[in-house]
Amino acid sequence: MISTNMELINEAQASTTLKVSPRTLQAWRVRGCGPTFIKVGRSVRYRIGDLHEFVKRNVHQSTSEDSYRAKANLLTL
């Protein structure tokens, strides 16, 4: 049995989980700034645990933090 954190979900499920559009996930993959993903053939899959880690990495106290500004620049390029 696969643990919940290792369970693979598709792009639509990941976008619902993160409350972003599938196009946003696609743009993040191209830029390399989104959650870690897995290619299964031509399909893109996400592990639940990787989505949780992505959210944890993106917690900030202030928009003036260097790490926040760097990520914001990647997301808007």
N, C-alpha and C positions, 0 to 999 in steps of 0.2 A: 504494500500500500504506500502511496506517495504522500508525504507530509503536506500540510496545507501550504507552507511556505514554498514548497517545490512544485506545487501544482501549476500547470501551464494554462494560461488563458489567452484568448485571441485579442486582436487590436481593439475591437469594439468593446469588449469587456474591460480592457485596461483603460480605455478612454472614459468609460462610465465610472470606473473606480477612482480615477484621478480628477474627474469632472472637467475634462478638456476634450476638444474635438479629436476625431481620428486624424484630421489634417495636422493638428498641432503635434501629435505623436510622430507623424511622418516627418514633419519639419525637424523635430528634435533628433530623430534618427540620422537624418542627413547631416545635421550640424554636430552630432556627437555629444549633445548636452542633455539628453533625456534619460529615462531609466534604461538599464541594461535590458537587452532583448535577445531572443534566440531565433535563428532561422531554422525552420523545419521544412526542407525543400524550398518552395517559394513562399511559404507562409511565415508570418512573423508571430512569435509567441512571447509572452511575458511571464516570468515567475512572480507569484504573489509576493514572496519575500523581497524580490528586487524592487517592486513598486513601493513597499514599505520603506526600504532603505533609501530610495530616491526621495521620498517625502522627508525622512529624517535629515538627509543631507541639505535639504532646502529650507530648513527652519532658521530664521534670522531674527535678530533683535532690532535691527535698524537698517534702513536703506543706505546708510553711509558706510556699512561694512565693506571692506575690500572684496570679500568673497561674494557678497550680494551683487556688487557692481559688475564684477567679472562675469557672473552667470547671467545677469540681465543683458549685458552686451551680447553674449552668445545667443540668447533667446530672441533678440530683436534684429540680428544681422540679416 
